[in-house]
Amino acid sequence: MPVDLRHDWPQALRDAGFDATRPTAWLAEGLLPFLLPATAQEALFASIDALSAPGSRVAVEIFGVDNEKRKEAEEKWAELKAKREARGEDTSFNPFDLWFDDAGRPDCADWFAADGWTTDTVNAREEALRLGRAPQSEDRPFANAFVTAVKPA
């Protein structure tokens, strides 16, 4: 069901018949660190934990970019933008305009592990190769990964 994460989405789920006594699968893709500041990320994870029965699973796409890697990513993005401009493509979108650069953002795997979930982290590029899906380009500015976690019984 569509819901705005700025509102009381856990209550909206319950109002729509969500049963917190049954295991649930959650997916947070393309949100971190885009679109959610650190405090909203913390609130999202706390709500997922509270709504999750034992056996529930969560997958979170993460962008492992510290300040040094972010600088490298911005430089790579500038190179990609120049290539796109040379081809006459639209370059008005800058992913860094959406980036929340706030301290205190908890590591996803650490957050769920601290709350008793069993976690695993896999690099997205390695997972794509494992699944036989070669990257379309080696010119990607971000090194994303996926954190998966299971709430124990």
HELIX and SHEET records of a PDB file:
HELIX    1   1 TRP A    9  ASP A   15  1                                   7    
HELIX    2   2 ALA A   38  LEU A   51  1                                  14    
HELIX    3   3 ASN A   67  ALA A   86  1                                  20    
HELIX    4   4 PRO A   95  LEU A   98  5                                   4    
HELIX    5   5 CYS A  108  ALA A  114  1                                   7    
HELIX    6   6 ALA A  124  ARG A  130  1                                   7    
SHEET    1   A 4 ALA A  25  ALA A  28  0                                        
SHEET    2   A 4 ARG A  57  PHE A  63  1                                        
SHEET    3   A 4 ASN A 144  VAL A 150 -1                                        
SHEET    4   A 4 THR A 118  ASN A 123 -1                                        
END                                                                             
